[in-house]
């Protein structure tokens, strides 16, 4: 067994079934839950549901929050930058 002392941060992620798909009949509850990273505009409830269905169809359990995720979509962590940016 190996241990590392490298500090990591982890992205939180939304549970697709518990957080999104269960509101399929009442998408108003999903409004404003996500924003479009490119435009900064809030997604409508219908858009959030569409995104949830898209990732669910790909076999993810959560909406992948970044590129460093496992097969369930869960963030695997990022080394913390120790140098000033
Ligand atoms: Zn991440």
PDB file of the backbone (N, CA, C, O) and the ligand in Angstrom, with CONECT records:
HET     ZN  A 101       1
ATOM      1  N   UNK A   1       0.845  -1.199   0.000  1.00  0.00           N
ATOM      2  CA  UNK A   1       0.000   0.000   0.000  1.00  0.00           C
ATOM      3  C   UNK A   1       0.878   1.246   0.000  1.00  0.00           C
ATOM      4  O   UNK A   1       1.877   1.316   0.715  1.00  0.00           O
ATOM      5  N   UNK A   2       0.501   2.200  -0.790  1.00  0.00           N
ATOM      6  CA  UNK A   2       1.267   3.447  -0.819  1.00  0.00           C
ATOM      7  C   UNK A   2       0.387   4.599  -0.358  1.00  0.00           C
ATOM      8  O   UNK A   2      -0.831   4.599  -0.531  1.00  0.00           O
ATOM      9  N   UNK A   3       1.046   5.562   0.225  1.00  0.00           N
ATOM     10  CA  UNK A   3       0.335   6.760   0.662  1.00  0.00           C
ATOM     11  C   UNK A   3       0.939   7.965  -0.029  1.00  0.00           C
ATOM     12  O   UNK A   3       2.135   8.003  -0.318  1.00  0.00           O
ATOM     13  N   UNK A   4       0.114   8.921  -0.282  1.00  0.00           N
ATOM     14  CA  UNK A   4       0.626  10.149  -0.852  1.00  0.00           C
ATOM     15  C   UNK A   4       0.205  11.306   0.032  1.00  0.00           C
ATOM     16  O   UNK A   4      -0.879  11.303   0.615  1.00  0.00           O
ATOM     17  N   UNK A   5       1.073  12.286   0.120  1.00  0.00           N
ATOM     18  CA  UNK A   5       0.723  13.463   0.913  1.00  0.00           C
ATOM     19  C   UNK A   5       0.292  14.614   0.008  1.00  0.00           C
ATOM     20  O   UNK A   5       0.052  15.729   0.472  1.00  0.00           O
ATOM     21  N   UNK A   6       0.197  14.329  -1.282  1.00  0.00           N
ATOM     22  CA  UNK A   6      -0.210  15.389  -2.202  1.00  0.00           C
ATOM     23  C   UNK A   6      -1.655  15.789  -1.946  1.00  0.00           C
ATOM     24  O   UNK A   6      -2.561  14.969  -2.095  1.00  0.00           O
ATOM     25  N   UNK A   7      -1.877  17.043  -1.561  1.00  0.00           N
ATOM     26  CA  UNK A   7      -3.276  17.455  -1.327  1.00  0.00           C
ATOM     27  C   UNK A   7      -4.059  17.521  -2.633  1.00  0.00           C
ATOM     28  O   UNK A   7      -3.528  17.897  -3.678  1.00  0.00           O
ATOM     29  N   UNK A   8      -5.317  17.153  -2.551  1.00  0.00           N
ATOM     30  CA  UNK A   8      -6.171  17.175  -3.741  1.00  0.00           C
ATOM     31  C   UNK A   8      -7.470  17.898  -3.450  1.00  0.00           C
ATOM     32  O   UNK A   8      -7.942  17.946  -2.314  1.00  0.00           O
ATOM     33  N   UNK A   9      -8.022  18.446  -4.485  1.00  0.00           N
ATOM     34  CA  UNK A   9      -9.382  18.970  -4.388  1.00  0.00           C
ATOM     35  C   UNK A   9     -10.278  18.100  -5.263  1.00  0.00           C
ATOM     36  O   UNK A   9      -9.820  17.481  -6.223  1.00  0.00           O
ATOM     37  N   UNK A  10     -11.549  18.066  -4.918  1.00  0.00           N
ATOM     38  CA  UNK A  10     -12.501  17.253  -5.669  1.00  0.00           C
ATOM     39  C   UNK A  10     -13.709  18.093  -6.043  1.00  0.00           C
ATOM     40  O   UNK A  10     -14.213  18.880  -5.242  1.00  0.00           O
ATOM     41  N   UNK A  11     -14.160  17.913  -7.269  1.00  0.00           N
ATOM     42  CA  UNK A  11     -15.399  18.579  -7.681  1.00  0.00           C
ATOM     43  C   UNK A  11     -16.602  17.824  -7.124  1.00  0.00           C
ATOM     44  O   UNK A  11     -16.615  16.593  -7.098  1.00  0.00           O
ATOM     45  N   UNK A  12     -17.585  18.550  -6.690  1.00  0.00           N
ATOM     46  CA  UNK A  12     -18.840  17.916  -6.323  1.00  0.00           C
ATOM     47  C   UNK A  12     -19.624  17.689  -7.612  1.00  0.00           C
ATOM     48  O   UNK A  12     -19.399  18.366  -8.615  1.00  0.00           O
ATOM     49  N   UNK A  13     -20.546  16.728  -7.573  1.00  0.00           N
ATOM     50  CA  UNK A  13     -21.296  16.430  -8.789  1.00  0.00           C
ATOM     51  C   UNK A  13     -22.739  16.100  -8.435  1.00  0.00           C
ATOM     52  O   UNK A  13     -23.032  15.590  -7.353  1.00  0.00           O
ATOM     53  N   UNK A  14     -23.626  16.401  -9.367  1.00  0.00           N
ATOM     54  CA  UNK A  14     -25.048  16.161  -9.163  1.00  0.00           C
ATOM     55  C   UNK A  14     -25.427  14.719  -9.516  1.00  0.00           C
ATOM     56  O   UNK A  14     -25.095  14.222 -10.592  1.00  0.00           O
ATOM     57  N   UNK A  15     -26.120  14.066  -8.597  1.00  0.00           N
ATOM     58  CA  UNK A  15     -26.672  12.726  -8.816  1.00  0.00           C
ATOM     59  C   UNK A  15     -27.751  12.822  -9.912  1.00  0.00           C
ATOM     60  O   UNK A  15     -28.737  13.542  -9.756  1.00  0.00           O
ATOM     61  N   UNK A  16     -27.556  12.100 -11.002  1.00  0.00           N
ATOM     62  CA  UNK A  16     -28.467  12.237 -12.144  1.00  0.00           C
ATOM     63  C   UNK A  16     -29.876  11.746 -11.810  1.00  0.00           C
ATOM     64  O   UNK A  16     -30.851  12.461 -12.041  1.00  0.00           O
ATOM     65  N   UNK A  17     -29.990  10.528 -11.266  1.00  0.00           N
ATOM     66  CA  UNK A  17     -31.336   9.996 -10.989  1.00  0.00           C
ATOM     67  C   UNK A  17     -31.997  10.720  -9.823  1.00  0.00           C
ATOM     68  O   UNK A  17     -33.151  11.139  -9.913  1.00  0.00           O
ATOM     69  N   UNK A  18     -31.248  10.865  -8.716  1.00  0.00           N
ATOM     70  CA  UNK A  18     -31.824  11.464  -7.516  1.00  0.00           C
ATOM     71  C   UNK A  18     -31.985  12.972  -7.601  1.00  0.00           C
ATOM     72  O   UNK A  18     -32.850  13.552  -6.944  1.00  0.00           O
ATOM     73  N   UNK A  19     -31.136  13.610  -8.423  1.00  0.00           N
ATOM     74  CA  UNK A  19     -31.157  15.068  -8.465  1.00  0.00           C
ATOM     75  C   UNK A  19     -31.858  15.645  -9.672  1.00  0.00           C
ATOM     76  O   UNK A  19     -32.354  16.771  -9.629  1.00  0.00           O
ATOM     77  N   UNK A  20     -31.904  14.881 -10.753  1.00  0.00           N
ATOM     78  CA  UNK A  20     -32.441  15.445 -11.997  1.00  0.00           C
ATOM     79  C   UNK A  20     -33.645  14.654 -12.524  1.00  0.00           C
ATOM     80  O   UNK A  20     -34.736  15.202 -12.678  1.00  0.00           O
ATOM     81  N   UNK A  21     -33.433  13.354 -12.800  1.00  0.00           N
ATOM     82  CA  UNK A  21     -34.478  12.592 -13.504  1.00  0.00           C
ATOM     83  C   UNK A  21     -35.765  12.473 -12.696  1.00  0.00           C
ATOM     84  O   UNK A  21     -36.847  12.350 -13.270  1.00  0.00           O
ATOM     85  N   UNK A  22     -35.658  12.509 -11.368  1.00  0.00           N
ATOM     86  CA  UNK A  22     -36.885  12.379 -10.572  1.00  0.00           C
ATOM     87  C   UNK A  22     -37.786  13.608 -10.703  1.00  0.00           C
ATOM     88  O   UNK A  22     -38.951  13.574 -10.309  1.00  0.00           O
ATOM     89  N   UNK A  23     -37.242  14.686 -11.256  1.00  0.00           N
ATOM     90  CA  UNK A  23     -38.047  15.889 -11.461  1.00  0.00           C
ATOM     91  C   UNK A  23     -38.526  16.021 -12.904  1.00  0.00           C
ATOM     92  O   UNK A  23     -38.929  17.104 -13.331  1.00  0.00           O
ATOM     93  N   UNK A  24     -38.483  14.904 -13.663  1.00  0.00           N
ATOM     94  CA  UNK A  24     -38.842  14.951 -15.087  1.00  0.00           C
ATOM     95  C   UNK A  24     -40.246  15.486 -15.320  1.00  0.00           C
ATOM     96  O   UNK A  24     -40.515  16.088 -16.360  1.00  0.00           O
ATOM     97  N   UNK A  25     -41.142  15.274 -14.364  1.00  0.00           N
ATOM     98  CA  UNK A  25     -42.525  15.737 -14.538  1.00  0.00           C
ATOM     99  C   UNK A  25     -42.741  17.142 -14.007  1.00  0.00           C
ATOM    100  O   UNK A  25     -43.818  17.719 -14.159  1.00  0.00           O
ATOM    101  N   UNK A  26     -41.707  17.686 -13.385  1.00  0.00           N
ATOM    102  CA  UNK A  26     -41.834  19.043 -12.848  1.00  0.00           C
ATOM    103  C   UNK A  26     -40.503  19.762 -13.023  1.00  0.00           C
ATOM    104  O   UNK A  26     -39.794  20.037 -12.055  1.00  0.00           O
ATOM    105  N   UNK A  27     -40.177  20.061 -14.286  1.00  0.00           N
ATOM    106  CA  UNK A  27     -38.846  20.588 -14.591  1.00  0.00           C
ATOM    107  C   UNK A  27     -38.612  21.987 -14.031  1.00  0.00           C
ATOM    108  O   UNK A  27     -37.481  22.473 -14.041  1.00  0.00           O
ATOM    109  N   UNK A  28     -39.668  22.642 -13.542  1.00  0.00           N
ATOM    110  CA  UNK A  28     -39.464  23.953 -12.919  1.00  0.00           C
ATOM    111  C   UNK A  28     -38.497  23.840 -11.745  1.00  0.00           C
ATOM    112  O   UNK A  28     -37.772  24.784 -11.431  1.00  0.00           O
ATOM    113  N   UNK A  29     -38.494  22.674 -11.100  1.00  0.00           N
ATOM    114  CA  UNK A  29     -37.594  22.458  -9.971  1.00  0.00           C
ATOM    115  C   UNK A  29     -36.130  22.412 -10.377  1.00  0.00           C
ATOM    116  O   UNK A  29     -35.241  22.538  -9.535  1.00  0.00           O
ATOM    117  N   UNK A  30     -35.883  22.233 -11.660  1.00  0.00           N
ATOM    118  CA  UNK A  30     -34.503  22.112 -12.145  1.00  0.00           C
ATOM    119  C   UNK A  30     -33.939  23.430 -12.659  1.00  0.00           C
ATOM    120  O   UNK A  30     -32.742  23.542 -12.924  1.00  0.00           O
ATOM    121  N   UNK A  31     -34.801  24.418 -12.796  1.00  0.00           N
ATOM    122  CA  UNK A  31     -34.362  25.694 -13.351  1.00  0.00           C
ATOM    123  C   UNK A  31     -33.294  26.343 -12.499  1.00  0.00           C
ATOM    124  O   UNK A  31     -33.408  26.396 -11.274  1.00  0.00           O
ATOM    125  N   UNK A  32     -32.251  26.838 -13.155  1.00  0.00           N
ATOM    126  CA  UNK A  32     -31.212  27.580 -12.447  1.00  0.00           C
ATOM    127  C   UNK A  32     -30.232  26.714 -11.697  1.00  0.00           C
ATOM    128  O   UNK A  32     -29.385  27.237 -10.973  1.00  0.00           O
ATOM    129  N   UNK A  33     -30.320  25.390 -11.847  1.00  0.00           N
ATOM    130  CA  UNK A  33     -29.429  24.485 -11.122  1.00  0.00           C
ATOM    131  C   UNK A  33     -28.038  24.438 -11.740  1.00  0.00           C
ATOM    132  O   UNK A  33     -27.044  24.199 -11.055  1.00  0.00           O
ATOM    133  N   UNK A  34     -27.989  24.671 -13.050  1.00  0.00           N
ATOM    134  CA  UNK A  34     -26.713  24.652 -13.769  1.00  0.00           C
ATOM    135  C   UNK A  34     -26.625  25.901 -14.635  1.00  0.00           C
ATOM    136  O   UNK A  34     -27.633  26.481 -15.036  1.00  0.00           O
ATOM    137  N   UNK A  35     -25.379  26.296 -14.912  1.00  0.00           N
ATOM    138  CA  UNK A  35     -25.193  27.350 -15.906  1.00  0.00           C
ATOM    139  C   UNK A  35     -24.347  26.794 -17.045  1.00  0.00           C
ATOM    140  O   UNK A  35     -23.559  25.865 -16.869  1.00  0.00           O
ATOM    141  N   UNK A  36     -24.531  27.378 -18.186  1.00  0.00           N
ATOM    142  CA  UNK A  36     -23.716  27.050 -19.350  1.00  0.00           C
ATOM    143  C   UNK A  36     -22.340  27.688 -19.142  1.00  0.00           C
ATOM    144  O   UNK A  36     -22.230  28.906 -19.000  1.00  0.00           O
ATOM    145  N   UNK A  37     -21.288  26.857 -19.126  1.00  0.00           N
ATOM    146  CA  UNK A  37     -19.946  27.380 -18.864  1.00  0.00           C
ATOM    147  C   UNK A  37     -19.498  28.399 -19.901  1.00  0.00           C
ATOM    148  O   UNK A  37     -18.755  29.329 -19.588  1.00  0.00           O
ATOM    149  N   UNK A  38     -19.952  28.220 -21.132  1.00  0.00           N
ATOM    150  CA  UNK A  38     -19.505  29.133 -22.183  1.00  0.00           C
ATOM    151  C   UNK A  38     -20.229  30.474 -22.120  1.00  0.00           C
ATOM    152  O   UNK A  38     -19.624  31.527 -22.321  1.00  0.00           O
ATOM    153  N   UNK A  39     -21.515  30.425 -21.844  1.00  0.00           N
ATOM    154  CA  UNK A  39     -22.296  31.660 -21.914  1.00  0.00           C
ATOM    155  C   UNK A  39     -22.582  32.261 -20.539  1.00  0.00           C
ATOM    156  O   UNK A  39     -22.899  33.446 -20.440  1.00  0.00           O
ATOM    157  N   UNK A  40     -22.474  31.456 -19.472  1.00  0.00           N
ATOM    158  CA  UNK A  40     -22.803  31.948 -18.144  1.00  0.00           C
ATOM    159  C   UNK A  40     -24.292  32.051 -17.895  1.00  0.00           C
ATOM    160  O   UNK A  40     -24.719  32.561 -16.859  1.00  0.00           O
ATOM    161  N   UNK A  41     -25.093  31.567 -18.845  1.00  0.00           N
ATOM    162  CA  UNK A  41     -26.551  31.665 -18.735  1.00  0.00           C
ATOM    163  C   UNK A  41     -27.106  30.421 -18.037  1.00  0.00           C
ATOM    164  O   UNK A  41     -26.665  29.307 -18.318  1.00  0.00           O
ATOM    165  N   UNK A  42     -28.065  30.606 -17.135  1.00  0.00           N
ATOM    166  CA  UNK A  42     -28.713  29.486 -16.452  1.00  0.00           C
ATOM    167  C   UNK A  42     -29.453  28.603 -17.443  1.00  0.00           C
ATOM    168  O   UNK A  42     -30.075  29.092 -18.386  1.00  0.00           O
ATOM    169  N   UNK A  43     -29.377  27.293 -17.217  1.00  0.00           N
ATOM    170  CA  UNK A  43     -30.136  26.361 -18.053  1.00  0.00           C
ATOM    171  C   UNK A  43     -31.590  26.352 -17.592  1.00  0.00           C
ATOM    172  O   UNK A  43     -31.881  26.496 -16.404  1.00  0.00           O
ATOM    173  N   UNK A  44     -32.489  26.182 -18.543  1.00  0.00           N
ATOM    174  CA  UNK A  44     -33.895  25.997 -18.185  1.00  0.00           C
ATOM    175  C   UNK A  44     -34.064  24.589 -17.613  1.00  0.00           C
ATOM    176  O   UNK A  44     -33.181  23.743 -17.754  1.00  0.00           O
ATOM    177  N   UNK A  45     -35.210  24.345 -16.964  1.00  0.00           N
ATOM    178  CA  UNK A  45     -35.477  23.014 -16.428  1.00  0.00           C
ATOM    179  C   UNK A  45     -35.428  21.940 -17.499  1.00  0.00           C
ATOM    180  O   UNK A  45     -34.900  20.850 -17.278  1.00  0.00           O
ATOM    181  N   UNK A  46     -35.987  22.258 -18.671  1.00  0.00           N
ATOM    182  CA  UNK A  46     -35.992  21.290 -19.778  1.00  0.00           C
ATOM    183  C   UNK A  46     -34.571  20.977 -20.227  1.00  0.00           C
ATOM    184  O   UNK A  46     -34.259  19.829 -20.545  1.00  0.00           O
ATOM    185  N   UNK A  47     -33.716  21.984 -20.256  1.00  0.00           N
ATOM    186  CA  UNK A  47     -32.323  21.774 -20.674  1.00  0.00           C
ATOM    187  C   UNK A  47     -31.565  20.926 -19.660  1.00  0.00           C
ATOM    188  O   UNK A  47     -30.754  20.078 -20.030  1.00  0.00           O
ATOM    189  N   UNK A  48     -31.841  21.167 -18.358  1.00  0.00           N
ATOM    190  CA  UNK A  48     -31.191  20.360 -17.320  1.00  0.00           C
ATOM    191  C   UNK A  48     -31.629  18.902 -17.443  1.00  0.00           C
ATOM    192  O   UNK A  48     -30.808  17.991 -17.331  1.00  0.00           O
ATOM    193  N   UNK A  49     -32.934  18.684 -17.674  1.00  0.00           N
ATOM    194  CA  UNK A  49     -33.449  17.323 -17.831  1.00  0.00           C
ATOM    195  C   UNK A  49     -32.820  16.646 -19.043  1.00  0.00           C
ATOM    196  O   UNK A  49     -32.444  15.475 -18.990  1.00  0.00           O
ATOM    197  N   UNK A  50     -32.711  17.392 -20.128  1.00  0.00           N
ATOM    198  CA  UNK A  50     -32.108  16.860 -21.347  1.00  0.00           C
ATOM    199  C   UNK A  50     -30.651  16.453 -21.082  1.00  0.00           C
ATOM    200  O   UNK A  50     -30.205  15.398 -21.533  1.00  0.00           O
ATOM    201  N   UNK A  51     -29.924  17.291 -20.355  1.00  0.00           N
ATOM    202  CA  UNK A  51     -28.531  16.991 -20.018  1.00  0.00           C
ATOM    203  C   UNK A  51     -28.455  15.742 -19.140  1.00  0.00           C
ATOM    204  O   UNK A  51     -27.599  14.883 -19.350  1.00  0.00           O
ATOM    205  N   UNK A  52     -29.360  15.643 -18.146  1.00  0.00           N
ATOM    206  CA  UNK A  52     -29.372  14.476 -17.272  1.00  0.00           C
ATOM    207  C   UNK A  52     -29.626  13.195 -18.048  1.00  0.00           C
ATOM    208  O   UNK A  52     -28.979  12.174 -17.812  1.00  0.00           O
ATOM    209  N   UNK A  53     -30.571  13.256 -18.975  1.00  0.00           N
ATOM    210  CA  UNK A  53     -30.881  12.072 -19.789  1.00  0.00           C
ATOM    211  C   UNK A  53     -29.707  11.702 -20.677  1.00  0.00           C
ATOM    212  O   UNK A  53     -29.422  10.523 -20.887  1.00  0.00           O
ATOM    213  N   UNK A  54     -29.022  12.721 -21.200  1.00  0.00           N
ATOM    214  CA  UNK A  54     -27.846  12.504 -22.051  1.00  0.00           C
ATOM    215  C   UNK A  54     -26.771  11.723 -21.286  1.00  0.00           C
ATOM    216  O   UNK A  54     -26.255  10.722 -21.783  1.00  0.00           O
ATOM    217  N   UNK A  55     -26.441  12.180 -20.086  1.00  0.00           N
ATOM    218  CA  UNK A  55     -25.381  11.523 -19.311  1.00  0.00           C
ATOM    219  C   UNK A  55     -25.848  10.171 -18.763  1.00  0.00           C
ATOM    220  O   UNK A  55     -25.056   9.233 -18.677  1.00  0.00           O
ATOM    221  N   UNK A  56     -27.130  10.066 -18.394  1.00  0.00           N
ATOM    222  CA  UNK A  56     -27.676   8.786 -17.926  1.00  0.00           C
ATOM    223  C   UNK A  56     -27.563   7.741 -19.036  1.00  0.00           C
ATOM    224  O   UNK A  56     -27.217   6.589 -18.777  1.00  0.00           O
ATOM    225  N   UNK A  57     -27.855   8.149 -20.273  1.00  0.00           N
ATOM    226  CA  UNK A  57     -27.787   7.227 -21.417  1.00  0.00           C
ATOM    227  C   UNK A  57     -26.362   6.754 -21.658  1.00  0.00           C
ATOM    228  O   UNK A  57     -26.148   5.672 -22.204  1.00  0.00           O
ATOM    229  N   UNK A  58     -25.380   7.567 -21.248  1.00  0.00           N
ATOM    230  CA  UNK A  58     -23.982   7.184 -21.405  1.00  0.00           C
ATOM    231  C   UNK A  58     -23.498   6.328 -20.235  1.00  0.00           C
ATOM    232  O   UNK A  58     -22.345   5.898 -20.219  1.00  0.00           O
ATOM    233  N   UNK A  59     -24.367   6.080 -19.260  1.00  0.00           N
ATOM    234  CA  UNK A  59     -24.016   5.207 -18.144  1.00  0.00           C
ATOM    235  C   UNK A  59     -23.459   5.916 -16.931  1.00  0.00           C
ATOM    236  O   UNK A  59     -22.999   5.264 -15.994  1.00  0.00           O
ATOM    237  N   UNK A  60     -23.490   7.258 -16.926  1.00  0.00           N
ATOM    238  CA  UNK A  60     -22.985   7.992 -15.768  1.00  0.00           C
ATOM    239  C   UNK A  60     -24.013   7.990 -14.637  1.00  0.00           C
ATOM    240  O   UNK A  60     -25.219   7.950 -14.878  1.00  0.00           O
ATOM    241  N   UNK A  61     -23.514   8.033 -13.394  1.00  0.00           N
ATOM    242  CA  UNK A  61     -24.401   8.164 -12.230  1.00  0.00           C
ATOM    243  C   UNK A  61     -24.549   9.614 -11.816  1.00  0.00           C
ATOM    244  O   UNK A  61     -25.571  10.006 -11.253  1.00  0.00           O
ATOM    245  N   UNK A  62     -23.527  10.412 -12.096  1.00  0.00           N
ATOM    246  CA  UNK A  62     -23.570  11.841 -11.774  1.00  0.00           C
ATOM    247  C   UNK A  62     -23.209  12.628 -13.028  1.00  0.00           C
ATOM    248  O   UNK A  62     -22.621  12.091 -13.967  1.00  0.00           O
ATOM    249  N   UNK A  63     -23.568  13.907 -13.028  1.00  0.00           N
ATOM    250  CA  UNK A  63     -23.153  14.777 -14.125  1.00  0.00           C
ATOM    251  C   UNK A  63     -21.662  15.026 -13.966  1.00  0.00           C
ATOM    252  O   UNK A  63     -21.254  15.630 -12.974  1.00  0.00           O
ATOM    253  N   UNK A  64     -20.830  14.580 -14.913  1.00  0.00           N
ATOM    254  CA  UNK A  64     -19.388  14.755 -14.738  1.00  0.00           C
ATOM    255  C   UNK A  64     -19.023  16.234 -14.676  1.00  0.00           C
ATOM    256  O   UNK A  64     -19.326  16.984 -15.604  1.00  0.00           O
ATOM    257  N   UNK A  65     -18.372  16.663 -13.584  1.00  0.00           N
ATOM    258  CA  UNK A  65     -18.103  18.085 -13.380  1.00  0.00           C
ATOM    259  C   UNK A  65     -16.830  18.577 -14.048  1.00  0.00           C
ATOM    260  O   UNK A  65     -16.591  19.782 -14.126  1.00  0.00           O
ATOM    261  N   UNK A  66     -16.009  17.647 -14.532  1.00  0.00           N
ATOM    262  CA  UNK A  66     -14.711  18.014 -15.104  1.00  0.00           C
ATOM    263  C   UNK A  66     -14.260  16.852 -15.985  1.00  0.00           C
ATOM    264  O   UNK A  66     -14.985  15.871 -16.149  1.00  0.00           O
ATOM    265  N   UNK A  67     -13.066  16.968 -16.546  1.00  0.00           N
ATOM    266  CA  UNK A  67     -12.586  15.916 -17.443  1.00  0.00           C
ATOM    267  C   UNK A  67     -11.951  14.737 -16.702  1.00  0.00           C
ATOM    268  O   UNK A  67     -11.794  13.658 -17.273  1.00  0.00           O
ATOM    269  N   UNK A  68     -11.585  14.939 -15.434  1.00  0.00           N
ATOM    270  CA  UNK A  68     -10.894  13.887 -14.678  1.00  0.00           C
ATOM    271  C   UNK A  68     -11.885  13.104 -13.832  1.00  0.00           C
ATOM    272  O   UNK A  68     -11.885  13.204 -12.605  1.00  0.00           O
ATOM    273  N   UNK A  69     -12.745  12.309 -14.508  1.00  0.00           N
ATOM    274  CA  UNK A  69     -13.772  11.572 -13.781  1.00  0.00           C
ATOM    275  C   UNK A  69     -13.675  10.087 -14.094  1.00  0.00           C
ATOM    276  O   UNK A  69     -13.093   9.684 -15.102  1.00  0.00           O
ATOM    277  N   UNK A  70     -14.259   9.276 -13.206  1.00  0.00           N
ATOM    278  CA  UNK A  70     -14.274   7.827 -13.432  1.00  0.00           C
ATOM    279  C   UNK A  70     -15.479   7.457 -14.286  1.00  0.00           C
ATOM    280  O   UNK A  70     -16.177   8.334 -14.794  1.00  0.00           O
ATOM    281  N   UNK A  71     -15.726   6.139 -14.446  1.00  0.00           N
ATOM    282  CA  UNK A  71     -16.796   5.701 -15.345  1.00  0.00           C
ATOM    283  C   UNK A  71     -18.182   6.077 -14.842  1.00  0.00           C
ATOM    284  O   UNK A  71     -19.144   6.066 -15.609  1.00  0.00           O
ATOM    285  N   UNK A  72     -18.293   6.414 -13.545  1.00  0.00           N
ATOM    286  CA  UNK A  72     -19.584   6.863 -13.016  1.00  0.00           C
ATOM    287  C   UNK A  72     -19.784   8.366 -13.179  1.00  0.00           C
ATOM    288  O   UNK A  72     -20.876   8.888 -12.954  1.00  0.00           O
ATOM    289  N   UNK A  73     -18.706   9.057 -13.576  1.00  0.00           N
ATOM    290  CA  UNK A  73     -18.775  10.513 -13.734  1.00  0.00           C
ATOM    291  C   UNK A  73     -18.228  11.266 -12.538  1.00  0.00           C
ATOM    292  O   UNK A  73     -18.240  12.497 -12.515  1.00  0.00           O
ATOM    293  N   UNK A  74     -17.740  10.519 -11.528  1.00  0.00           N
ATOM    294  CA  UNK A  74     -17.291  11.148 -10.284  1.00  0.00           C
ATOM    295  C   UNK A  74     -15.850  11.643 -10.419  1.00  0.00           C
ATOM    296  O   UNK A  74     -14.975  10.934 -10.916  1.00  0.00           O
ATOM    297  N   UNK A  75     -15.630  12.869  -9.966  1.00  0.00           N
ATOM    298  CA  UNK A  75     -14.299  13.493 -10.025  1.00  0.00           C
ATOM    299  C   UNK A  75     -13.286  12.667  -9.242  1.00  0.00           C
ATOM    300  O   UNK A  75     -13.554  12.240  -8.119  1.00  0.00           O
ATOM    301  N   UNK A  76     -12.118  12.445  -9.844  1.00  0.00           N
ATOM    302  CA  UNK A  76     -11.079  11.661  -9.183  1.00  0.00           C
ATOM    303  C   UNK A  76     -10.051  12.523  -8.481  1.00  0.00           C
ATOM    304  O   UNK A  76      -9.060  12.006  -7.966  1.00  0.00           O
ATOM    305  N   UNK A  77     -10.263  13.799  -8.452  1.00  0.00           N
ATOM    306  CA  UNK A  77      -9.398  14.687  -7.689  1.00  0.00           C
ATOM    307  C   UNK A  77      -8.360  15.383  -8.550  1.00  0.00           C
ATOM    308  O   UNK A  77      -7.971  14.910  -9.618  1.00  0.00           O
ATOM    309  N   UNK A  78      -7.932  16.523  -8.039  1.00  0.00           N
ATOM    310  CA  UNK A  78      -6.931  17.332  -8.724  1.00  0.00           C
ATOM    311  C   UNK A  78      -5.890  17.760  -7.709  1.00  0.00           C
ATOM    312  O   UNK A  78      -6.227  18.207  -6.612  1.00  0.00           O
ATOM    313  N   UNK A  79      -4.617  17.622  -8.079  1.00  0.00           N
ATOM    314  CA  UNK A  79      -3.554  18.067  -7.187  1.00  0.00           C
ATOM    315  C   UNK A  79      -3.700  19.572  -6.960  1.00  0.00           C
ATOM    316  O   UNK A  79      -3.967  20.334  -7.889  1.00  0.00           O
ATOM    317  N   UNK A  80      -3.521  19.974  -5.715  1.00  0.00           N
ATOM    318  CA  UNK A  80      -3.652  21.391  -5.386  1.00  0.00           C
ATOM    319  C   UNK A  80      -2.398  22.119  -5.860  1.00  0.00           C
ATOM    320  O   UNK A  80      -1.274  21.687  -5.601  1.00  0.00           O
ATOM    321  N   UNK A  81      -2.612  23.217  -6.548  1.00  0.00           N
ATOM    322  CA  UNK A  81      -1.491  24.054  -6.989  1.00  0.00           C
ATOM    323  C   UNK A  81      -0.918  24.744  -5.765  1.00  0.00           C
ATOM    324  O   UNK A  81      -1.620  25.470  -5.061  1.00  0.00           O
ATOM    325  N   UNK A  82       0.375  24.510  -5.517  1.00  0.00           N
ATOM    326  CA  UNK A  82       0.982  25.149  -4.340  1.00  0.00           C
ATOM    327  C   UNK A  82       1.681  26.438  -4.708  1.00  0.00           C
ATOM    328  O   UNK A  82       1.940  27.278  -3.846  1.00  0.00           O
ATOM    329  N   UNK A  83       1.987  26.597  -5.988  1.00  0.00           N
ATOM    330  CA  UNK A  83       2.627  27.835  -6.424  1.00  0.00           C
ATOM    331  C   UNK A  83       1.572  28.881  -6.765  1.00  0.00           C
ATOM    332  O   UNK A  83       0.477  28.557  -7.224  1.00  0.00           O
ATOM    333  N   UNK A  84       1.922  30.130  -6.532  1.00  0.00           N
ATOM    334  CA  UNK A  84       1.004  31.212  -6.872  1.00  0.00           C
ATOM    335  C   UNK A  84       0.820  31.248  -8.381  1.00  0.00           C
ATOM    336  O   UNK A  84       1.760  31.029  -9.145  1.00  0.00           O
ATOM    337  N   UNK A  85      -0.411  31.530  -8.793  1.00  0.00           N
ATOM    338  CA  UNK A  85      -0.680  31.542 -10.232  1.00  0.00           C
ATOM    339  C   UNK A  85      -0.285  32.875 -10.850  1.00  0.00           C
ATOM    340  O   UNK A  85      -0.441  33.067 -12.056  1.00  0.00           O
TER     341      UNK A  85
HETATM  342 ZN    ZN A 101     -12.644  17.386 -10.932  1.00  0.00          ZN
END
